């Protein structure tokens, strides 16, 4: 059942209460930045965030995730709520790749503080 775990229910409640401008979610291990999408495709703001983060971090930008089948995904749920969201998939399961991700985060913070 969707949002049946306490942590996912808490995140859902936070998003619905605070309506963030955008979201970044980290997973592993593909090595890329992926745009979220909903039934209406990728939001224009999501495409912008995907490209900004990828350009700054050095990860490759992808318009969709098609590496393996997924049955549920937070960023696509956010997209259905019209919240731009991207997934950053680290290149392996052990390294945070901090310097790359710090550059991506900094680029998005600059974008939102213009």
C-alpha positions in Angstrom: 0.0 0.0 0.0 1.3 3.5 -0.9 2.7 5.5 2.0 2.2 2.7 4.4 5.6 3.1 6.0 6.0 5.8 8.7 8.9 7.5 6.9 7.0 7.7 3.6 3.8 8.9 5.3 5.9 11.6 7.1 7.4 12.7 3.8 4.0 12.8 2.1 2.6 14.9 4.9 5.6 17.3 4.7 5.2 17.7 1.0 1.4 18.3 1.2 1.8 20.8 4.0 4.8 22.7 2.7 4.5 22.4 -1.1 8.3 22.7 -1.8 9.4 24.5 -5.0 11.4 21.5 -6.1 13.0 18.3 -4.9 16.1 16.2 -5.4 16.3 12.6 -4.4 19.4 10.5 -4.4 19.6 6.8 -5.2 22.2 4.4 -6.6 23.7 3.1 -8.9 23.5 4.3 -12.5 25.4 7.6 -12.6 23.0 10.1 -14.0 20.3 12.8 -13.4 16.8 11.8 -14.3 13.8 14.0 -14.8 10.6 13.0 -13.1 7.5 12.6 -15.2 3.8 12.1 -14.8 1.0 11.2 -17.1 1.4 14.6 -18.9 5.2 14.1 -19.4 8.1 16.1 -17.9 7.4 19.5 -16.4 9.4 22.2 -18.2 10.9 23.3 -14.8 12.0 19.7 -14.2 13.8 19.6 -17.5 15.6 22.8 -16.5 16.6 21.4 -13.1 17.8 18.1 -14.7 20.0 20.0 -17.2 21.4 22.5 -14.6 22.3 19.7 -12.1 23.8 17.5 -14.8 25.9 20.4 -16.3 27.2 21.4 -12.9 27.9 18.0 -11.6 29.2 16.2 -14.6 26.5 13.5 -14.5 24.7 12.7 -17.7 21.1 14.1 -18.0 18.3 11.7 -18.9 14.7 12.6 -19.8 13.4 9.4 -18.4 14.4 6.4 -16.3 14.3 3.2 -18.3 17.1 1.1 -16.9 14.8 -1.3 -15.1 11.1 -1.5 -14.2 10.0 0.4 -11.1 6.6 0.0 -9.4 6.6 3.3 -7.5 8.8 6.4 -7.2 8.8 9.5 -5.1 9.8 11.9 -7.8 7.1 10.8 -10.2 4.6 11.2 -7.3 5.9 14.7 -6.9 5.6 15.4 -10.6 1.9 14.3 -10.4 1.6 17.0 -7.8 3.2 19.6 -10.1 6.4 19.7 -8.1 9.5 19.6 -10.2 11.7 16.8 -9.0 14.9 15.0 -10.1 16.5 11.8 -9.2 20.3 11.7 -9.0 21.5 8.1 -9.3 25.1 7.8 -7.9 27.5 5.7 -9.9 27.9 3.0 -7.2 26.3 1.9 -3.9 29.1 3.2 -1.6 30.4 6.6 -2.7 28.4 9.8 -2.1 30.4 11.5 -4.9 30.2 14.6 -2.7 32.2 17.0 -4.9 30.0 16.3 -7.9 26.8 16.6 -5.9 27.8 19.7 -4.1 28.3 21.4 -7.5 24.8 20.3 -8.6 23.2 21.5 -5.4 25.0 24.8 -5.6 23.8 25.3 -9.2 20.2 24.7 -8.2 20.5 27.0 -5.2 21.8 29.8 -7.4 19.0 29.2 -9.9 16.3 29.5 -7.2 17.9 32.6 -5.5 18.1 34.7 -8.7 
